[in-house]
C-alpha cells in the first residue's frame, strides 16, 4: 500500500520520519514523502539540523484517496508549520473523512487538533499537548501507544521517540487491517 508521510519543509524530528518509513518499507509498503512545498525537507535531531529528504508529492496536489494510510511524524516545529497550512490540514482531514487509518507521534497531534478530528477520540502525544487535545474534545492518555477506533477511522498515536518500536508495530498492524 502507498503510505503518505506528511511533513513540513523543516522541523520534522528525523528519527520519527526515518524509523516509521523504514518499518513501512520493510513491510513491503510504498512510503511517499508529502510536504507543503516541492523540493527537499530539512529534518532535525531535536534542535540541530540533520539530513534532507526529497519531497515526492505536495499536499495541495496529493489526494488522500491515493493512499492506504497517513503517518504524521513529530518534532516541535513540524506540526506547528503544518497546522498553519490550509492544504496540509485539509489533506489530514480528508483521511478521517474517507475512513483511512492515521498514525501520529509526539507533537504531531497538533495538526490533528487543527483539523478538528480529535473530538471524541482517545489518544496520546508528547505530554505538553495534553491540554490542547483535551480542549479540542479528545481524551489524552499517557500510554506508549494508543489505538482508537471511536470514529470514522482508526487512529494510532504514541508519545515520543522511545515509543517508536511499539508505534511502528501498531500502525503496520492497523494499516493492514489486523487487530492492534
Buried (B, 14 or more C-beta within 10 A) or exposed (E): EBBBBBBBBBBBBBBBBBBBBEBBEEBEBEBBBBBBBEEBBBBBEEEEEBEEBEBBBBBBEBEBEEBBBBBBBBBBBBBBBBBEBEBBBBBBBBBBEEEBBBBBBBBBBBBBBBBEBBEEBBBBBBEEBBEBBEEBEBBBBEBBBBBBEEBEBBBBBBBBBEBBEBBBBBBBBBBBEEEB
